[in-house]
Amino acid sequence: MSNSVLVLDSATILKMKSHYTSDLTEKVPPGGIFSAKLPGCSITAYKSGKVLFQGPGAEAAAAQWGGGAPREKTISAKSPSSVKTHSYSPPKNVAELSLIGSDEVGTGDFFGPMTVVAVYANKDHLPLLKELGVKDSKNLKDSQIMEIGSLIKEVVPFSLLVLDNEKYNRMQAKGMSQGKMKALLHNQAIKKLLQKISPEEPDGILIDQFAQPGVFFNYLKGSEVFKSKNTYLSTKAEGLHLSVAAASILARYAFVKHFELLSEKAGFTLPKGAGPVVDNAGARLLHEKGEAAMSQFTKVHFANTEKAKAIYKKKYKS
């Protein structure tokens, strides 16, 4: 599918919306201004000024509205030589390859699930991902994540896995480490994506490294491991290839979505992270939902659980 992105001012976007009045659709994504469906092309305009054209007629439709404003600055790939090396270290030209990249979010949050995403970004996807503003998700606000994430999921193949707290706690209670959970989720997400893009084969697979290669593959003993002609593991992989940066954004996009649903179930806004504010929210959850609810909302083995119980006893039981 052909894709084009323009960055336009608000006046031009309003002019576009008026121009496509008879082609507007009811469904508009988060952060969107309008969506239109034309023969051979779909158009979505966002509040940030980005306008995404998709379909065989994308380039022709985009050309009607000019080149737009200068593109948003994106990350430049870091040199792999700046990262600690091992036999699974990526090559110097990694940023130019067609890769599946995977990353995870939510491992350090007391509330909320763990989400893992694998993204396939071939050479043709790379310029578009740059134009969409793909960068390290740690440098993006949630509002930016929601906008860019809604764009990415329309233009690249991906696989998403969500490990909710109840299942996480059951696995942890049986003695499974968080590292092994992450390895299993990465493996499964990559396998699913390989099936999705088959018969196309990527140049390799790049995993945002959270454990040494020997430890990572040891976690996967007894599992059917993904097959690839090249497998790379690297810390800070989101800065090496846009597939991992896109995976990081989509993982956080899914995390934020599920976090919002969890807050609705709790009846109040749950804070992210694992700091003192989280301890107080845990105490409130205990007070309003009872201890049995903790396994649904939290990672109960975190130290926050005992801190929340102490605050609950002092604040609500005294």
N, C-alpha and C positions, 0 to 999 in steps of 0.2 A: 504494500500500500504506500502510495506517495504521501508525503507530509511536508507542510511548510508552516513556518511560524513568523508572524510579524509582531513588532511592538509599536503600537499606535497610540495617539493621544485620545483623550476621552471624547473630544468633538468628532473625530473620525469614526470612533466606535459607535457613537450614537447615530451617525450618518449611515453607517453600515446596517445597523439594526433597522432603521427606517427603510433602507433600500431592500432588505430581505423580509419585509413585513409578512408577505404571503408565504414565506418558507420557514417561519419561526416554529420551533417545537416547544412543547410544554415543559419538557424535562431540561432543567438547567443545573449543571454541577455546582458544588460549593465554590463560592468565590466567583461565579460566573455572572455575566451580564445578559447574554443571550446565546441560544444555540439555534442554528438553522440547518435544514437539510435540503440540499440542491441535487439535481441529477448529477451524479458523479463526484459529489463533494459534500462533506459535512463541515460546518464552521462553528467554532465555539470561541466567544470573546470573554476575557476575564478582567476583573477590576484592576489587576496589575498593569493592564495595557497589552498583555499578550493575546494574540488571536491565532488559534490553531486551525489549520486547514487540513483535512484528511480525505483521501480518496484519489482516484485516477485524475480528477480535474483540479487537484489541490494547487498545483503550481500556477495554472492559468487563472484560477479564482484569486489567488494571493496577488498575482501580478496586477490585477485591477486596482489594488489599493496601495501599490508602491512598496518600497523597501522598508518603510517604517523607521523608527528611531534607532539609535545605536543599541546593540544587544547588551543585556546585563552581563557584567563580568562574572566569569565562572572560574572554578579552580583550574589550575594548570597541573598536569601530572607531575608528581614528585619522581625523582630519579630512583629506581630500585636500589641503586648503589648506596643510598642514604639509609636503607633499611637493613637490619641484621640479616645475614644470608645463611642459607642452609640448602640442602639438595632440592627443596621444593620452592626456592626463591624464584620469583618471576624474572624473565629476561629484560634487558634494557628497553626493548621496543614494545613492552607489554601494553602501553597505552594505545597502540595502533592495531592490536589484534581484535578478532571477533571472539569475545569471551562470555561465558556464564559467570556472573559474580554473585556471591551470597553474603548476607550479613544478618545480624539479629538485633533486636531491641527489647528492652523490658527486663533484662536479667538483674539489674540493680534496683528495681522498683519494688517496694513492699506491696503496693496495690497494683492491679493490672496484670495482664498476661505476658507471656514471652512470645514474641512474633519473629519468625524467620522468613526471609524472602530470597529467592534466587531470580535473577534477571538475565536474559540473554540480550546482549548488545553487540550486534555485528558491526562491521565497519560502516555500513550504510546508516546505522542508527546514531553513531557518535556525533556527527554535526548537529543533528536535531536535538539530542540530549543536552548538548552545550547551549543551544539556543533556548531551551526550556528552563535554563537556570539550574541544572543539576549540579549539586555541590555537596560537600560533607553535611549530613543532616544535623550534626551538632552545632553548626553555624546558622541554622534556620529556626525561625519561630514556628510554633504550631500552625499559625495561619498560613505561612509560606509552605509548610509541609503539605497542608490540605490542598492548596492550589496546585503545586507542582506535582504532588502525588496523583491527583485526579487527571493530570495531563499524561504523566508517564505510563499509567496503566492502560492508556488507550493506544500507545505507540510501540511498546516493546512486549515480547512474550515474558511472562513471569509466573512463578509458583509461590503461593503464600501458605504458611502453616501457622496456626495459632494454638499455643498450649495454654489452656485456661488454668486458673489457680487450683481448682479442685483436682484435675488430673496431675498437675505439677506436684501438689502436696502428696498425692497417693504414690507417685513415683519416688519422691524424695523420702517418704516414710519407709519405703522398701529398700533404701540404701543407695539409690541412684544419685550420683553427684550432678550438680548443675552443668558441669562441663560435659558429661556424657549425654545429658538431655540435649544440649546445644549441638553436639556432634551428630546425634541421631536425627535431629530436625534439619540440619544443613544437608545431611546425606539424602533424606527423603525429599526435600524441596528440590535438590539438584536432579535426582532421579526423575521426578515428575516433570520437570522442565525439559530434560533430555527427551522424554517421551513426547512431550508437546511439540517440540521443534523438529522431531525426526521426519524425514531422513537427513535434514541438515545437521552437520556436525560442527561444533565450535572449535576454534583453534586450541582452546583449553578451558580450564575452570579455575577461577581465582576466589579463594575463601578468605574472608577477613579473619586473620589468625587470632585465636583466643587460647591456644595451647600449642606446644611444640608438635611438629608433625608426627613423631613417634607416639606421643600421647593421644593425639587426635585419632590416628588410625587404630590404636589400641582400643579406644572407646567403641570403634565400629566392628570389633571382632564378633563374629556370630551373626552379623547383619550382611545383607546383600549390598555391597558398596557400589556406588556409581562408577561407570566406566568412562574414561577419557584418555585421549592420547597424551595430554599434558595436564597435570594438576599442580597448582601453585597455592601456597599459603604465605600470607604476609600480614604483618601488623600495618595499620593505617592504609589498608588496601583501597579504601574509598578515595584516596588521593592518587592512586596508581592507575585506576581504570574506572570509567564512568558506569560500567555495569554494577560495580560494588556500591558506588555512590547512589545509583538509582535504587538498588536493593535496600540500602540503608533508609532512603526516603520512604519507599513503599512499606517497609517494615514499621517505621514510625507512624506512617499514615494509618496503617491497620491498628497499631497500638493505641493511637489517639481515639480512633473510632470505637474500639472496644472499651477503652477507659471511660469514654462518655456514657456508654451503656451501663457500665458498672456504677458510675456515679448516680445515674437515674435509679438503679435498683437500691442503692444505699440511701437515697433521699437527700443527699447533700453532695457538694463537689469534693471529690477525693483528690488530695494533692499527690503529685508525682515525686519520685525519689525515695529517700529513706532517712530523712532528717527529723528534727524535733517536731516540725509541723505535722509530719506523718504520724508520729507517736500520738499526738493529741487527736488526730482524726481516727486512729485506731481505737482510742479510748471511747470516743463518741460512738463508733460503730458497735463496740461491745455493749454500751449503754442502750442503744436503740435497737440493735438486732440480736444481741446475745452472742455468747462465745461460739456457738455452733456455726454462725455465719462467717467466722474468720477464715475458714478453709475455702469458702467461695470467693472471698474478696482479696485475700492476702497470701503471701508466701510465708506460711506460719513458722518456718524454722529461722526466719530473720530475727535478729535481736529486738527489732521493733515490737514484736509480740509481747515480750515480757515488759518492755517499757510502757506499752499501751495498757497492759493490765495494772501496772503500778499507778499510772495516772488515773485509771478508771476507779480503783479502790480509794484513792485520795480525793478525787473530784466528785465522784458520783455516789460513793458508798459511805463517806464520812458524815 
